[in-house]
Amino acid sequence: MRIGVDASTWGNNRGFGRFTRELVGAMARRGGDHDLVLLTDDALPLDGLGPRAALAPVRSARRVIDAATASGRRGVADLLAFRRRAAAERLDVLFFPAVYSWFPPPRGLPNVVTFHDAIAERFPDLVFPHWRQRLAWTAKTWAAKRAASRVLTVSESAKAEIVRFLGIPAARIDVIREGAAPAFAPVADPARRAVARAAAGLPEGARFLIYVGGFAPHKNLLRLLEAFDRVLAREGLGDLALVLGGDPGGGGFHSITDRLRAAVAASPRLARAVRFPGYLPDDDLAALHTEALALVLPSLSEGFGLPALEAMRCGAPVLGAAGGAVMEVAGGAGLGFDPLDAGSIAAAIERIARDGALRGRLRAQAIPETGRNTWEEGAELALRAIEAAARGPG
């Protein structure tokens, strides 16, 4: 079977770019009777994908990786260029690893679309800075969900929100798994750990928490800073540090980095304790997760929360919103809080900082909990859905 893959988000440094690279890579390594045809307007490194993966280059006026953002849109000519190339490849089915880069599939071609979450539908004002972007997104997702033969998502929490906010029937949605890259494992080498601490602006022996991700409003980082300021004022906790790792520019997505920096500058305690190291490579992240008291993900909503899985692979506990995807991923390695209540976030941080026995229990669960989430399992589940779409109803 010839499976067309929209690989135009391959080079993106955010979660959906990693999802594309890792999932498609696992699909290619799985082998079998399927050929993978990667449609892209950017050069891709095919090393390691095997002989049954091939590029199908598309010439576009604006790279998808630049246009598939909160402030960008693709031109009609580019959409049609991808559609024509898909039609020319004589595909059996077309797979979209992210709805961000969706284009109208050729008429009659079965297609599977990945909706990672319904955050833009649940919190449109927090995701898009302008109504034009909201309108464009709504039109694209409406067309994508109507055209999709099957829909993939990455957690049961995300599935429930997609049903609720996008109105896609649960029976059309398949839940797959994500995984952590091999770089994420406990780092024993003191030299590597020292390099990572230096990259994050931390001294040796620092007690710190780490956040990894974007700086969009729905990531709830202003409330995290409010909570952390309260924690720093408490006896015995003034030495804590907080590392906010991620692209300060937002990777083209709505970002409130300036507001975050202003909030930090306005508080002497935060100004001393908070670090903005920018984008951190996987090797540094693994070393930091190995030493951190915990990863904290205060997001109002996540589709999966891949940084949680990556941190757990290094033995770190996870603090996140109770009842959401992050706690679904973390399982017994997680400690939940109310993301709308700075006091609740502060209480969770204080518990993890003061209670060594609790940290030990959560750390002991962290690596075992990751065993149920691998890219190989995700590829297997994704291919089942793709094969079902290719077969058609019945």
C-alpha positions as a Markdown table, in Angstrom:
| # | Residue | x | y | z |
|---|---|---|---|---|
| 1 | Met | 0.0 | 0.0 | 0.0 |
| 2 | Arg | 1.3 | 3.5 | -0.9 |
| 3 | Ile | 0.7 | 5.8 | 2.1 |
| 4 | Gly | 1.2 | 9.5 | 1.4 |
| 5 | Val | 2.4 | 11.4 | 4.4 |
| 6 | Asp | 2.1 | 15.2 | 4.8 |
| 7 | Ala | 5.7 | 15.7 | 6.1 |
| 8 | Ser | 5.7 | 19.5 | 5.7 |
| 9 | Thr | 6.0 | 20.1 | 9.5 |
| 10 | Trp | 9.0 | 17.8 | 9.8 |
| 11 | Gly | 11.4 | 20.6 | 10.7 |
| 12 | Asn | 9.2 | 22.3 | 13.3 |
| 13 | Asn | 10.8 | 22.4 | 16.8 |
| 14 | Arg | 7.5 | 22.3 | 18.6 |
| 15 | Gly | 5.6 | 19.2 | 19.7 |
| 16 | Phe | 3.8 | 18.5 | 16.4 |
| 17 | Gly | 7.1 | 18.6 | 14.5 |
| 18 | Arg | 8.6 | 16.0 | 16.8 |
| 19 | Phe | 5.5 | 14.0 | 16.6 |
| 20 | Thr | 5.8 | 13.9 | 12.8 |
| 21 | Arg | 9.5 | 12.9 | 12.8 |
| 22 | Glu | 9.2 | 10.3 | 15.5 |
| 23 | Leu | 5.9 | 8.7 | 14.4 |
| 24 | Val | 6.8 | 8.5 | 10.7 |
| 25 | Gly | 10.2 | 7.2 | 11.6 |
| 26 | Ala | 8.7 | 4.4 | 13.7 |
| 27 | Met | 6.3 | 3.6 | 10.9 |
| 28 | Ala | 9.2 | 3.3 | 8.4 |
| 29 | Arg | 11.2 | 1.1 | 10.7 |
| 30 | Arg | 8.3 | -1.2 | 11.3 |
| 31 | Gly | 8.7 | -2.3 | 7.7 |
| 32 | Gly | 5.9 | -4.4 | 6.2 |
| 33 | Asp | 4.3 | -4.0 | 2.8 |
| 34 | His | 3.8 | -0.3 | 2.9 |
| 35 | Asp | 5.6 | 2.5 | 1.0 |
| 36 | Leu | 5.8 | 5.9 | 2.6 |
| 37 | Val | 5.7 | 8.8 | 0.2 |
| 38 | Leu | 6.6 | 12.0 | 2.1 |
| 39 | Leu | 5.1 | 15.1 | 0.6 |
| 40 | Thr | 7.1 | 18.2 | 1.6 |
| 41 | Asp | 8.2 | 21.6 | 0.4 |
| 42 | Asp | 11.4 | 21.4 | 2.5 |
| 43 | Ala | 14.5 | 19.1 | 2.3 |
| 44 | Leu | 14.2 | 16.2 | 4.6 |
| 45 | Pro | 17.0 | 13.9 | 6.0 |
| 46 | Leu | 15.8 | 10.4 | 5.1 |
| 47 | Asp | 18.7 | 8.7 | 6.9 |
| 48 | Gly | 17.3 | 5.8 | 8.9 |
| 49 | Leu | 13.9 | 5.7 | 7.3 |
| 50 | Gly | 14.7 | 2.7 | 5.1 |
| 51 | Pro | 14.3 | 1.9 | 1.4 |
| 52 | Arg | 10.5 | 2.1 | 1.4 |
| 53 | Ala | 10.4 | 5.8 | 2.2 |
| 54 | Ala | 10.7 | 8.4 | -0.5 |
| 55 | Leu | 10.4 | 12.1 | -0.9 |
| 56 | Ala | 7.8 | 13.8 | -3.1 |
| 57 | Pro | 8.9 | 17.4 | -3.3 |
| 58 | Val | 6.4 | 20.2 | -3.7 |
| 59 | Arg | 7.2 | 23.7 | -4.8 |
| 60 | Ser | 5.4 | 26.3 | -2.7 |
| 61 | Ala | 5.5 | 30.1 | -2.5 |
| 62 | Arg | 5.6 | 29.9 | 1.3 |
| 63 | Arg | 7.0 | 27.0 | 3.3 |
| 64 | Val | 4.3 | 25.2 | 5.3 |
| 65 | Ile | 6.5 | 25.3 | 8.4 |
| 66 | Asp | 6.3 | 29.1 | 8.3 |
| 67 | Ala | 2.6 | 29.3 | 7.4 |
| 68 | Ala | 1.2 | 26.8 | 9.8 |
| 69 | Thr | 1.3 | 29.1 | 12.8 |
| 70 | Ala | -1.1 | 31.2 | 14.8 |
| 71 | Ser | -0.3 | 34.2 | 12.7 |
| 72 | Gly | 0.2 | 32.7 | 9.2 |
| 73 | Arg | -1.9 | 31.2 | 6.5 |
| 74 | Arg | -1.2 | 29.2 | 3.3 |
| 75 | Gly | -2.1 | 30.5 | 0.0 |
| 76 | Val | -4.6 | 28.7 | -2.2 |
| 77 | Ala | -1.9 | 28.1 | -4.8 |
| 78 | Asp | 0.2 | 26.2 | -2.3 |
| 79 | Leu | -2.7 | 24.1 | -1.1 |
| 80 | Leu | -3.5 | 23.1 | -4.7 |
| 81 | Ala | 0.2 | 22.3 | -5.3 |
| 82 | Phe | 0.2 | 19.8 | -2.5 |
| 83 | Arg | -3.1 | 18.4 | -3.7 |
| 84 | Arg | -1.8 | 18.0 | -7.3 |
| 85 | Arg | 1.4 | 16.2 | -6.1 |
| 86 | Ala | -0.7 | 13.9 | -3.9 |
| 87 | Ala | -2.9 | 13.0 | -6.9 |
| 88 | Ala | 0.2 | 12.4 | -9.1 |
| 89 | Glu | 1.7 | 9.9 | -6.6 |
| 90 | Arg | -1.1 | 7.3 | -7.1 |
| 91 | Leu | -1.6 | 6.9 | -3.4 |
| 92 | Asp | -3.9 | 4.5 | -1.6 |
| 93 | Val | -4.4 | 6.7 | 1.5 |
| 94 | Leu | -3.1 | 10.1 | 2.7 |
| 95 | Phe | -2.0 | 10.7 | 6.3 |
| 96 | Phe | -1.8 | 14.1 | 8.0 |
| 97 | Pro | 0.3 | 14.0 | 11.2 |
| 98 | Ala | -1.0 | 17.4 | 12.1 |
| 99 | Val | -4.1 | 19.4 | 11.1 |
| 100 | Tyr | -1.9 | 22.6 | 11.1 |
| 101 | Ser | -0.6 | 21.7 | 7.7 |
| 102 | Trp | -3.8 | 20.2 | 6.2 |
| 103 | Phe | -4.6 | 20.6 | 2.6 |
| 104 | Pro | -7.7 | 19.4 | 0.6 |
| 105 | Pro | -7.0 | 15.8 | -0.4 |
| 106 | Pro | -7.6 | 14.6 | -4.0 |
| 107 | Arg | -11.2 | 13.7 | -4.5 |
| 108 | Gly | -12.0 | 10.1 | -3.5 |
| 109 | Leu | -8.6 | 9.5 | -1.7 |
| 110 | Pro | -9.1 | 8.2 | 1.9 |
| 111 | Asn | -7.3 | 10.3 | 4.4 |
| 112 | Val | -6.5 | 10.2 | 8.1 |
| 113 | Val | -6.1 | 13.5 | 10.0 |
| 114 | Thr | -4.4 | 14.0 | 13.4 |
| 115 | Phe | -6.1 | 16.4 | 15.7 |
| 116 | His | -3.7 | 16.7 | 18.7 |
| 117 | Asp | -6.2 | 18.6 | 20.8 |
| 118 | Ala | -9.1 | 21.0 | 20.9 |
| 119 | Ile | -7.3 | 23.8 | 22.6 |
| 120 | Ala | -7.9 | 26.4 | 19.9 |
| 121 | Glu | -11.6 | 25.6 | 20.0 |
| 122 | Arg | -11.8 | 25.7 | 23.8 |
| 123 | Phe | -9.6 | 28.8 | 24.3 |
| 124 | Pro | -9.6 | 30.7 | 20.9 |
| 125 | Asp | -8.8 | 34.1 | 22.4 |
| 126 | Leu | -5.7 | 32.6 | 24.1 |
| 127 | Val | -4.4 | 30.8 | 21.1 |
| 128 | Phe | -4.9 | 33.4 | 18.3 |
| 129 | Pro | -3.9 | 37.0 | 18.6 |
| 130 | His | -6.4 | 38.2 | 15.9 |
| 131 | Trp | -9.9 | 37.3 | 14.7 |
| 132 | Arg | -8.7 | 36.6 | 11.2 |
| 133 | Gln | -6.5 | 33.8 | 12.4 |
| 134 | Arg | -9.3 | 32.4 | 14.4 |
| 135 | Leu | -11.6 | 32.5 | 11.4 |
| 136 | Ala | -8.9 | 30.8 | 9.1 |
| 137 | Trp | -8.4 | 28.1 | 11.7 |
| 138 | Thr | -12.1 | 27.4 | 12.1 |
| 139 | Ala | -12.5 | 27.1 | 8.3 |
| 140 | Lys | -9.6 | 24.7 | 8.0 |
| 141 | Thr | -10.6 | 22.4 | 10.9 |
| 142 | Trp | -14.2 | 22.4 | 9.6 |
| 143 | Ala | -13.0 | 21.3 | 6.2 |
| 144 | Ala | -10.5 | 18.8 | 7.6 |
| 145 | Lys | -12.9 | 17.0 | 9.9 |
| 146 | Arg | -15.5 | 16.7 | 7.1 |
| 147 | Ala | -12.9 | 15.3 | 4.7 |
| 148 | Ala | -11.3 | 12.9 | 7.1 |
| 149 | Ser | -12.0 | 9.2 | 6.8 |
| 150 | Arg | -10.6 | 8.6 | 10.3 |
| 151 | Val | -9.3 | 11.0 | 13.0 |
| 152 | Leu | -6.3 | 10.3 | 15.2 |
| 153 | Thr | -5.5 | 11.9 | 18.5 |
| 154 | Val | -3.0 | 11.2 | 21.3 |
| 155 | Ser | -4.8 | 10.7 | 24.6 |
| 156 | Glu | -8.2 | 9.9 | 25.9 |
| 157 | Ser | -8.4 | 13.4 | 27.4 |
| 158 | Ala | -7.9 | 14.9 | 24.0 |
| 159 | Lys | -10.4 | 12.6 | 22.4 |
| 160 | Ala | -13.1 | 13.7 | 24.9 |
| 161 | Glu | -12.3 | 17.4 | 24.2 |
| 162 | Ile | -12.4 | 16.8 | 20.4 |
| 163 | Val | -15.8 | 15.2 | 20.7 |
| 164 | Arg | -17.1 | 18.1 | 22.9 |
| 165 | Phe | -15.6 | 21.1 | 21.1 |
| 166 | Leu | -15.2 | 19.9 | 17.5 |
| 167 | Gly | -18.3 | 17.7 | 17.4 |
| 168 | Ile | -16.5 | 14.7 | 15.8 |
| 169 | Pro | -18.2 | 11.4 | 16.7 |
| 170 | Ala | -16.2 | 9.3 | 19.1 |
| 171 | Ala | -16.5 | 6.3 | 16.8 |
| 172 | Arg | -14.4 | 8.1 | 14.1 |
| 173 | Ile | -11.5 | 8.8 | 16.5 |
| 174 | Asp | -8.6 | 6.5 | 17.2 |
| 175 | Val | -6.3 | 7.1 | 20.1 |
| 176 | Ile | -2.6 | 6.4 | 19.6 |
| 177 | Arg | 0.5 | 6.8 | 21.7 |
| 178 | Glu | 3.5 | 9.1 | 21.7 |
| 179 | Gly | 7.0 | 8.2 | 22.9 |
| 180 | Ala | 10.2 | 9.7 | 24.1 |
| 181 | Ala | 13.3 | 10.0 | 21.9 |
| 182 | Pro | 16.3 | 7.9 | 22.9 |
| 183 | Ala | 18.2 | 10.9 | 24.3 |
| 184 | Phe | 15.8 | 11.0 | 27.2 |
| 185 | Ala | 17.3 | 8.8 | 29.9 |
| 186 | Pro | 18.9 | 9.4 | 33.3 |
| 187 | Val | 22.3 | 11.2 | 32.9 |
| 188 | Ala | 24.9 | 10.0 | 35.3 |
| 189 | Asp | 27.9 | 11.8 | 33.8 |
| 190 | Pro | 28.7 | 14.8 | 36.1 |
| 191 | Ala | 30.3 | 16.7 | 33.2 |
| 192 | Arg | 27.2 | 16.5 | 31.0 |
| 193 | Arg | 25.1 | 17.6 | 33.9 |
| 194 | Ala | 27.4 | 20.6 | 34.6 |
| 195 | Val | 27.2 | 21.6 | 31.0 |
| 196 | Ala | 23.4 | 21.5 | 31.1 |
| 197 | Arg | 23.2 | 23.5 | 34.4 |
| 198 | Ala | 25.4 | 26.1 | 32.8 |
| 199 | Ala | 23.2 | 26.3 | 29.8 |
| 200 | Ala | 20.2 | 26.9 | 32.1 |
| 201 | Gly | 22.1 | 29.5 | 34.3 |
| 202 | Leu | 22.1 | 27.2 | 37.3 |
| 203 | Pro | 24.8 | 26.8 | 39.9 |
| 204 | Glu | 26.0 | 23.4 | 41.1 |
| 205 | Gly | 23.7 | 21.9 | 43.7 |
| 206 | Ala | 20.7 | 24.1 | 42.7 |
| 207 | Arg | 17.3 | 23.0 | 43.7 |
| 208 | Phe | 15.0 | 23.7 | 40.8 |
| 209 | Leu | 11.9 | 22.9 | 38.9 |
| 210 | Ile | 11.7 | 23.0 | 35.1 |
| 211 | Tyr | 9.1 | 23.9 | 32.5 |
| 212 | Val | 9.5 | 23.0 | 28.9 |
| 213 | Gly | 7.2 | 24.2 | 26.1 |
| 214 | Gly | 5.7 | 27.2 | 24.4 |
| 215 | Phe | 5.0 | 30.6 | 25.9 |
| 216 | Ala | 1.4 | 30.9 | 24.7 |
| 217 | Pro | -1.3 | 32.3 | 27.1 |
| 218 | His | -3.0 | 28.9 | 27.5 |
| 219 | Lys | 0.3 | 27.5 | 28.9 |
| 220 | Asn | -0.7 | 29.4 | 32.1 |
| 221 | Leu | 2.8 | 30.6 | 32.9 |
| 222 | Leu | 1.7 | 33.9 | 34.4 |
| 223 | Arg | -0.2 | 31.9 | 37.0 |
| 224 | Leu | 2.8 | 29.6 | 37.5 |
| 225 | Leu | 5.0 | 32.7 | 38.2 |
| 226 | Glu | 2.4 | 34.0 | 40.7 |
| 227 | Ala | 2.4 | 30.6 | 42.5 |
| 228 | Phe | 6.2 | 30.4 | 42.5 |
| 229 | Asp | 6.5 | 33.9 | 43.9 |
| 230 | Arg | 4.4 | 32.7 | 46.8 |
| 231 | Val | 6.5 | 29.6 | 47.3 |
| 232 | Leu | 9.8 | 31.6 | 47.4 |
| 233 | Ala | 8.4 | 33.7 | 50.2 |
| 234 | Arg | 7.9 | 30.7 | 52.5 |
| 235 | Glu | 10.5 | 29.6 | 55.0 |
| 236 | Gly | 13.2 | 27.3 | 53.7 |
| 237 | Leu | 12.1 | 27.6 | 50.1 |
| 238 | Gly | 13.8 | 30.9 | 49.0 |
| 239 | Asp | 16.6 | 29.0 | 47.4 |
| 240 | Leu | 14.5 | 27.4 | 44.7 |
| 241 | Ala | 14.9 | 28.2 | 41.0 |
| 242 | Leu | 12.5 | 27.8 | 38.1 |
| 243 | Val | 13.8 | 27.1 | 34.5 |
| 244 | Leu | 11.4 | 28.2 | 31.8 |
| 245 | Gly | 12.8 | 26.4 | 28.7 |
| 246 | Gly | 11.4 | 27.0 | 25.2 |
| 247 | Asp | 11.7 | 29.2 | 22.2 |
| 248 | Pro | 10.9 | 32.8 | 23.5 |
| 249 | Gly | 9.7 | 33.7 | 20.0 |
| 250 | Gly | 7.0 | 31.0 | 20.2 |
| 251 | Gly | 8.1 | 29.3 | 16.9 |
| 252 | Gly | 5.5 | 31.5 | 15.1 |
| 253 | Phe | 2.8 | 30.8 | 17.6 |
| 254 | His | 1.2 | 33.3 | 19.9 |
| 255 | Ser | 3.7 | 34.1 | 22.7 |
| 256 | Ile | 3.6 | 36.3 | 25.8 |
| 257 | Thr | 7.3 | 36.2 | 26.5 |
| 258 | Asp | 7.4 | 40.0 | 27.1 |
| 259 | Arg | 4.7 | 39.8 | 29.7 |
| 260 | Leu | 6.4 | 36.9 | 31.5 |
| 261 | Arg | 9.7 | 38.7 | 31.6 |
| 262 | Ala | 8.0 | 41.8 | 32.9 |
| 263 | Ala | 6.3 | 39.8 | 35.7 |
| 264 | Val | 9.7 | 38.3 | 36.6 |
| 265 | Ala | 11.3 | 41.8 | 36.7 |
| 266 | Ala | 8.6 | 43.2 | 38.9 |
| 267 | Ser | 9.4 | 40.7 | 41.7 |
| 268 | Pro | 12.8 | 40.7 | 43.3 |
| 269 | Arg | 12.3 | 37.1 | 44.3 |
| 270 | Leu | 11.4 | 36.0 | 40.8 |
| 271 | Ala | 14.1 | 38.1 | 39.3 |
| 272 | Arg | 16.6 | 36.1 | 41.3 |
| 273 | Ala | 15.1 | 32.7 | 40.8 |
| 274 | Val | 13.7 | 32.4 | 37.3 |
| 275 | Arg | 15.8 | 31.5 | 34.2 |
| 276 | Phe | 14.9 | 31.9 | 30.6 |
| 277 | Pro | 17.6 | 29.8 | 28.8 |
| 278 | Gly | 15.7 | 29.6 | 25.5 |
| 279 | Tyr | 15.4 | 26.5 | 23.4 |
| 280 | Leu | 17.3 | 23.6 | 25.0 |
| 281 | Pro | 18.6 | 20.6 | 23.1 |
| 282 | Asp | 17.5 | 17.1 | 24.1 |
| 283 | Asp | 20.9 | 16.2 | 25.7 |
| 284 | Asp | 20.7 | 19.3 | 28.0 |
| 285 | Leu | 17.0 | 18.6 | 28.8 |
| 286 | Ala | 17.8 | 15.0 | 29.8 |
| 287 | Ala | 20.5 | 16.2 | 32.2 |
| 288 | Leu | 18.3 | 18.8 | 33.7 |
| 289 | His | 15.4 | 16.4 | 34.1 |
| 290 | Thr | 17.7 | 14.1 | 35.9 |
| 291 | Glu | 18.5 | 16.7 | 38.5 |
| 292 | Ala | 15.2 | 18.6 | 38.7 |
| 293 | Leu | 12.9 | 18.4 | 41.7 |
| 294 | Ala | 10.1 | 18.0 | 39.1 |
| 295 | Leu | 8.8 | 19.1 | 35.7 |
| 296 | Val | 5.9 | 21.5 | 36.1 |
| 297 | Leu | 3.3 | 21.8 | 33.3 |
| 298 | Pro | 0.6 | 24.3 | 34.4 |
| 299 | Ser | -1.2 | 24.4 | 31.0 |
| 300 | Leu | -5.0 | 24.9 | 31.0 |
| 301 | Ser | -5.1 | 22.1 | 28.5 |
| 302 | Glu | -2.8 | 19.7 | 26.6 |
| 303 | Gly | -3.4 | 17.1 | 24.0 |
| 304 | Phe | -0.7 | 14.8 | 25.4 |
| 305 | Gly | 2.1 | 16.7 | 27.2 |
| 306 | Leu | 5.2 | 15.1 | 25.6 |
| 307 | Pro | 7.6 | 17.0 | 27.9 |
| 308 | Ala | 6.0 | 15.1 | 30.8 |
| 309 | Leu | 6.9 | 11.7 | 29.2 |
| 310 | Glu | 10.4 | 12.9 | 28.3 |
| 311 | Ala | 11.0 | 14.1 | 31.9 |
| 312 | Met | 9.7 | 10.8 | 33.3 |
| 313 | Arg | 12.1 | 8.9 | 31.1 |
| 314 | Cys | 14.8 | 10.6 | 33.0 |
| 315 | Gly | 13.2 | 9.9 | 36.4 |
| 316 | Ala | 11.6 | 13.2 | 37.1 |
| 317 | Pro | 8.2 | 13.6 | 38.8 |
| 318 | Val | 5.6 | 15.7 | 37.0 |
| 319 | Leu | 3.3 | 18.4 | 38.4 |
| 320 | Gly | 0.3 | 19.3 | 36.2 |
| 321 | Ala | -3.4 | 20.0 | 35.9 |
| 322 | Ala | -5.5 | 17.3 | 37.7 |
| 323 | Gly | -7.8 | 15.4 | 35.4 |
| 324 | Gly | -6.1 | 16.4 | 32.2 |
| 325 | Ala | -3.8 | 14.7 | 29.6 |
| 326 | Val | -0.7 | 15.5 | 31.6 |
| 327 | Met | -1.9 | 13.4 | 34.6 |
| 328 | Glu | -3.1 | 10.7 | 32.1 |
| 329 | Val | 0.5 | 10.5 | 30.9 |
| 330 | Ala | 2.1 | 10.8 | 34.3 |
| 331 | Gly | 0.0 | 8.2 | 36.1 |
| 332 | Gly | 1.7 | 7.3 | 39.4 |
| 333 | Ala | 4.6 | 9.7 | 38.7 |
| 334 | Gly | 2.3 | 12.8 | 38.8 |
| 335 | Leu | 1.0 | 15.2 | 41.3 |
| 336 | Gly | -2.0 | 17.2 | 40.2 |
| 337 | Phe | -3.3 | 20.7 | 41.0 |
| 338 | Asp | -6.0 | 23.1 | 39.9 |
| 339 | Pro | -4.5 | 25.1 | 37.1 |
| 340 | Leu | -6.9 | 28.0 | 37.7 |
| 341 | Asp | -5.8 | 28.4 | 41.3 |
| 342 | Ala | -2.3 | 29.8 | 42.0 |
| 343 | Gly | -2.7 | 28.7 | 45.6 |
| 344 | Ser | -3.2 | 25.1 | 44.4 |
| 345 | Ile | -0.1 | 25.3 | 42.1 |
| 346 | Ala | 2.0 | 26.7 | 45.0 |
| 347 | Ala | 0.9 | 24.0 | 47.3 |
| 348 | Ala | 1.9 | 21.3 | 44.9 |
| 349 | Ile | 5.3 | 22.9 | 44.4 |
| 350 | Glu | 5.8 | 23.2 | 48.1 |
| 351 | Arg | 4.9 | 19.6 | 48.7 |
| 352 | Ile | 7.4 | 18.3 | 46.1 |
| 353 | Ala | 10.1 | 20.6 | 47.4 |
| 354 | Arg | 9.7 | 19.7 | 51.1 |
| 355 | Asp | 8.6 | 16.1 | 51.0 |
| 356 | Gly | 11.6 | 13.9 | 50.1 |
| 357 | Ala | 9.6 | 10.7 | 50.6 |
| 358 | Leu | 7.0 | 11.9 | 48.2 |
| 359 | Arg | 9.6 | 12.8 | 45.6 |
| 360 | Gly | 11.1 | 9.4 | 46.0 |
| 361 | Arg | 7.8 | 7.6 | 45.5 |
| 362 | Leu | 7.0 | 9.6 | 42.4 |
| 363 | Arg | 10.6 | 9.1 | 41.0 |
| 364 | Ala | 10.3 | 5.4 | 41.5 |
| 365 | Gln | 7.2 | 5.4 | 39.3 |
| 366 | Ala | 8.4 | 7.7 | 36.6 |
| 367 | Ile | 10.4 | 5.4 | 34.3 |
| 368 | Pro | 8.1 | 2.4 | 34.7 |
| 369 | Glu | 5.0 | 4.6 | 33.8 |
| 370 | Thr | 6.6 | 5.4 | 30.5 |
| 371 | Gly | 6.6 | 1.8 | 29.3 |
| 372 | Arg | 3.0 | 2.1 | 28.0 |
| 373 | Asn | 3.9 | 5.0 | 25.7 |
| 374 | Thr | 6.3 | 4.3 | 22.9 |
| 375 | Trp | 6.6 | 5.5 | 19.3 |
| 376 | Glu | 6.6 | 1.9 | 18.1 |
| 377 | Glu | 3.2 | 1.3 | 19.8 |
| 378 | Gly | 2.0 | 4.6 | 18.3 |
| 379 | Ala | 3.1 | 3.6 | 14.8 |
| 380 | Glu | 1.3 | 0.3 | 15.1 |
| 381 | Leu | -1.9 | 1.9 | 16.2 |
| 382 | Ala | -1.6 | 4.7 | 13.5 |
| 383 | Leu | -1.1 | 2.1 | 10.8 |
| 384 | Arg | -4.1 | 0.2 | 11.9 |
| 385 | Ala | -6.2 | 3.3 | 11.5 |
| 386 | Ile | -4.6 | 4.2 | 8.2 |
| 387 | Glu | -5.2 | 0.7 | 6.8 |
| 388 | Ala | -8.8 | 0.8 | 8.0 |
| 389 | Ala | -9.3 | 4.1 | 6.2 |
| 390 | Ala | -7.8 | 2.7 | 3.0 |
| 391 | Arg | -10.2 | -0.3 | 3.1 |
| 392 | Gly | -13.2 | 2.0 | 3.5 |
| 393 | Pro | -16.5 | 1.5 | 5.3 |
| 394 | Gly | -17.4 | -2.1 | 6.2 |
